[in-house]
């Protein structure tokens, strides 16, 4: 059964009868991103207040069947080859010509992909499938909160991707531990996240993805942004390479109703401050989500 046309304002992690593989129209990819969900159980070691995953709903699948995942990936990519059948289907047909391209294959989904036990194996298999189908230049993007970057299996997978069009997008939503806990709502040590991002950026150019928002109507304070830009500057000073900083705000309904989007000018102001302080390449991505649209309630319980 066909779904609604793809939209940047809606990223359902479902596609027809698939369990693990889902195409989305991504504002940050500027085209089609083929998502791979390694967390169908919705397990995550963060509980970000802006997350789009509705964890009040019981997951339909608790485990990843690798053979089925690869079959789904092959079917979706086959349909999205130039002239492929999917481009004429209702989800894709309304898209503008410049959006009708597969920009990347992204490990993201309903949780943190680097917690997957056989991470290195699955990224190797995904590369095998995409290269066999004629997508050798298509990026494999790991969208991650960086908590698993110190796992040996994950390090092995990332190093493999270095030679196969891999790109790492590491989450950094805060400049201070207190703001980190407010936004990402986790007991995972902030200092360990910073250390993992630095280690990753020392091995390869890394994209930093930073979501800023209003919480109870207020955006991040100037002191918080100053601390955040300082963290970015430290990465370079300690030998890491940041390829791009993505400064974005919520564009889809968040987990909790206390969250709403920054104004476009507020996003641009943070991006401008990043460029001024660090000199790094920076991109802005906007959203227009009002307060009160939380999927899971007013606000999270105390961590």
matplotlib code that plots the C-alpha trace (Angstrom):
import matplotlib.pyplot as plt

x = [0.0, 1.3, 1.9, 1.5, 4.0, 7.3, 7.8, 10.5, 8.0, 7.3, 9.8, 7.9, 10.2, 7.9, 7.7, 4.9, 5.5, 9.1, 10.4, 13.8, 14.4, 12.5, 13.1, 12.6, 12.9, 15.6, 16.2, 19.8, 20.5, 18.6, 17.1, 16.2, 17.8, 17.3, 17.0, 18.1, 16.5, 18.7, 16.5, 13.0, 12.6, 12.8, 15.6, 17.9, 20.3, 19.1, 15.6, 15.9, 13.1, 12.8, 12.9, 10.3, 10.0, 6.7, 7.8, 4.3, 3.5, 4.5, 7.2, 6.1, 9.6, 12.2, 15.1, 16.9, 16.7, 19.8, 18.7, 15.4, 17.0, 19.3, 16.5, 14.6, 17.6, 18.1, 14.5, 14.3, 17.6, 16.6, 13.4, 15.3, 17.8, 17.6, 14.4, 13.4, 9.8, 9.5, 10.1, 6.7, 4.9, 2.7, 5.4, 8.0, 6.2, 5.3, 8.9, 10.7, 13.4, 16.3, 14.9, 14.6, 18.0, 19.3, 21.7, 22.7, 21.9, 21.6, 21.8, 19.4, 16.0, 14.3, 17.3, 21.1, 22.5, 25.9, 24.3, 23.6, 25.6, 26.8, 27.3, 30.4, 28.8, 25.7, 27.5, 29.8, 26.8, 25.0, 28.0, 28.1, 24.5, 24.7, 27.9, 26.5, 23.4, 25.4, 25.5, 29.2, 29.4, 26.3, 27.3, 26.7, 25.8, 25.9, 23.6, 24.7, 24.8, 28.5, 28.0, 29.2, 32.2, 34.6, 33.2, 35.8, 33.2, 31.9, 35.4, 36.0, 32.8, 33.7, 37.1, 35.7, 33.3, 36.2, 37.1, 33.5, 32.0, 31.2, 30.3, 29.7, 27.2, 27.9, 25.3, 26.4, 23.4, 25.0, 28.0, 27.5, 26.7, 23.5, 22.1, 23.1, 21.1, 18.1, 18.0, 19.2, 17.8, 20.3, 22.7, 25.4, 28.5, 28.8, 32.5, 32.5, 30.4, 33.0, 35.9, 34.2, 33.5, 37.1, 38.5, 36.2, 37.2, 40.9, 40.5, 38.2, 36.5, 33.3, 30.0, 28.6, 24.8, 23.3, 19.6, 18.6, 15.1, 12.8, 12.1, 9.1, 9.3, 13.0, 15.9, 19.4, 21.0, 24.0, 26.2, 25.2, 26.0, 29.3, 30.1, 29.0, 31.1, 34.0, 33.5, 33.7, 36.8, 38.4, 37.9, 40.1, 42.6, 43.0, 43.6, 40.1, 38.6, 35.1, 33.8, 30.6, 28.4, 24.7, 22.7, 19.1, 15.8, 12.9, 10.9, 8.6, 6.4, 8.8, 8.6, 7.4, 5.1, 7.5, 9.6, 9.0, 11.1, 13.5, 12.7, 14.7, 16.7, 17.6, 19.0, 21.0, 22.3, 23.7, 25.2, 26.8, 28.3, 29.7, 31.4, 32.6, 34.2, 35.5, 35.7, 34.0, 31.7, 28.1, 24.7, 21.3, 18.1, 14.7, 11.5, 8.1, 6.7, 4.6, 4.7, 2.1, 2.5, 4.4, 4.0, 4.5, 3.2, 4.0, 7.6, 9.8, 10.0, 13.1, 16.2]
y = [0.0, 3.4, 6.1, 9.9, 11.9, 12.3, 15.6, 17.3, 17.9, 14.2, 11.4, 8.2, 5.3, 3.0, 2.3, 0.1, -3.4, -2.8, -3.3, -1.7, 0.4, 3.6, 6.5, 10.1, 13.5, 15.0, 18.8, 18.2, 15.8, 17.9, 14.9, 11.3, 9.7, 5.9, 5.2, 2.0, 1.4, -0.7, 0.1, -1.2, -1.8, 2.0, 1.5, 4.5, 5.7, 9.3, 10.6, 13.9, 16.2, 17.0, 13.4, 12.5, 8.9, 8.2, 5.8, 5.5, 3.1, -0.5, -1.5, -4.1, -5.6, -6.2, -7.6, -7.0, -9.7, -8.9, -10.9, -9.1, -5.8, -6.3, -7.6, -4.4, -2.2, -4.0, -3.6, 0.1, 1.0, -1.0, 1.1, 4.3, 3.7, 6.2, 5.3, 3.0, 2.1, 3.9, 7.4, 7.1, 6.0, 8.4, 9.0, 10.2, 11.4, 14.9, 15.7, 18.4, 17.3, 18.4, 16.3, 13.2, 11.8, 9.4, 11.5, 9.0, 5.9, 6.8, 4.7, 6.5, 5.1, 4.8, 4.8, 5.1, 2.9, 2.4, 0.4, -2.3, -5.4, -6.3, -2.7, -3.4, -6.3, -4.5, -1.4, -3.7, -5.5, -2.3, -1.1, -4.4, -4.0, -0.4, -0.9, -4.0, -2.0, 0.9, 3.4, 3.5, 7.2, 7.4, 8.3, 6.0, 8.4, 7.4, 9.8, 9.2, 10.7, 9.5, 7.4, 4.2, 5.6, 4.0, 0.5, -1.7, -3.0, 0.5, 1.8, -1.0, -0.2, 3.5, 2.8, 0.5, 3.3, 5.7, 3.9, 3.5, 7.0, 7.0, 10.2, 10.6, 13.1, 13.4, 15.0, 17.9, 19.8, 21.7, 23.5, 22.6, 19.5, 21.0, 22.0, 18.6, 16.9, 19.2, 18.7, 15.1, 14.0, 11.3, 10.2, 9.4, 11.4, 14.6, 14.5, 11.0, 12.3, 15.1, 12.6, 10.3, 13.1, 14.3, 10.8, 10.4, 13.8, 13.0, 10.0, 11.6, 14.8, 14.7, 16.6, 18.1, 18.1, 20.5, 20.9, 24.1, 24.9, 26.9, 25.2, 26.7, 29.5, 30.4, 29.6, 28.8, 31.6, 33.5, 32.0, 28.5, 29.4, 30.8, 27.5, 25.5, 27.4, 27.0, 23.2, 23.3, 25.4, 22.9, 20.0, 21.8, 22.9, 19.2, 17.9, 17.0, 18.1, 19.3, 19.1, 21.0, 22.2, 21.7, 24.2, 23.3, 23.5, 21.1, 20.7, 17.8, 17.2, 16.6, 14.2, 16.9, 19.9, 22.2, 22.2, 24.5, 25.8, 28.7, 31.5, 31.4, 34.4, 32.8, 29.7, 32.0, 34.0, 30.8, 29.7, 33.1, 32.9, 29.5, 30.9, 34.0, 32.1, 29.0, 29.8, 26.4, 25.8, 26.0, 25.3, 26.4, 24.3, 25.7, 24.5, 25.9, 23.8, 25.5, 24.7, 22.2, 19.5, 16.9, 13.2, 12.0, 14.7, 18.1, 17.3, 14.4, 13.0, 13.9, 12.0]
z = [0.0, -1.0, 1.7, 1.6, -0.4, 1.3, 3.2, 5.1, 7.9, 8.5, 8.8, 9.5, 10.0, 8.1, 4.4, 3.1, 4.5, 5.5, 9.0, 8.9, 5.7, 5.0, 2.6, 3.8, 2.2, 4.3, 4.7, 5.8, 2.9, 0.4, -1.2, -0.5, 2.5, 2.8, 6.5, 8.2, 11.6, 13.9, 16.9, 16.1, 19.8, 20.3, 22.8, 23.2, 25.9, 25.4, 26.0, 24.0, 24.7, 21.0, 19.7, 17.1, 18.2, 20.1, 22.8, 24.2, 21.4, 21.7, 19.2, 16.6, 16.4, 19.1, 17.1, 13.8, 11.2, 9.1, 6.1, 6.0, 6.5, 3.5, 1.3, 2.1, 1.4, -2.0, -2.9, -2.0, -3.7, -6.8, -7.0, -6.7, -9.4, -12.3, -14.0, -11.1, -10.5, -7.1, -8.6, -10.3, -7.1, -5.0, -2.4, -4.9, -8.0, -6.6, -5.7, -7.6, -10.0, -7.7, -4.8, -6.9, -6.0, -3.4, -1.4, 1.3, 3.2, 6.8, 10.0, 12.3, 13.2, 16.5, 18.8, 18.8, 16.0, 17.6, 20.4, 17.8, 18.8, 15.3, 14.0, 12.0, 10.2, 9.2, 7.8, 5.8, 4.4, 3.6, 1.6, -0.3, -1.3, -2.3, -4.3, -6.1, -7.2, -8.7, -5.8, -5.2, -4.6, -2.4, 1.2, 4.2, 7.0, 10.7, 12.6, 16.2, 19.7, 19.9, 22.9, 21.2, 19.4, 21.9, 21.3, 19.4, 17.0, 16.3, 15.7, 13.3, 11.4, 11.2, 9.9, 7.2, 6.2, 5.9, 2.7, 1.5, 1.4, 5.1, 6.9, 10.6, 12.0, 15.8, 18.0, 20.2, 21.5, 24.5, 25.7, 29.4, 31.3, 32.8, 29.4, 28.0, 30.6, 30.0, 26.3, 25.9, 29.2, 30.0, 32.7, 30.2, 31.0, 29.0, 29.2, 27.6, 24.7, 24.2, 24.4, 21.9, 19.4, 19.7, 19.1, 16.1, 14.6, 15.1, 12.8, 10.1, 9.3, 11.3, 10.9, 14.1, 14.3, 16.9, 17.6, 19.4, 20.4, 22.7, 26.0, 27.8, 25.2, 25.7, 23.5, 24.7, 26.7, 25.3, 27.9, 26.7, 23.1, 24.1, 25.9, 22.9, 20.4, 22.9, 22.8, 19.0, 19.1, 21.5, 19.1, 16.5, 19.1, 20.3, 16.8, 15.6, 12.2, 12.0, 8.4, 8.9, 11.8, 11.3, 13.3, 13.2, 15.1, 15.5, 12.3, 13.4, 16.4, 19.4, 22.3, 24.8, 24.6, 26.3, 23.1, 20.1, 17.2, 17.2, 14.7, 11.5, 12.5, 15.9, 14.1, 11.8, 14.7, 16.3, 13.0, 12.6, 16.1, 15.3, 12.2, 14.0, 16.9, 15.2, 11.4, 10.7, 7.8, 9.1, 7.7, 9.1, 9.0, 10.0, 11.5, 12.5, 15.3, 17.9, 21.6, 22.8, 20.2, 22.2, 21.4, 24.9, 27.2, 28.7, 29.8, 30.8, 34.3, 36.3, 35.1]

ax = plt.figure().add_subplot(projection="3d")
ax.plot(x, y, z, "-o")
ax.set_aspect("equal")
plt.show()
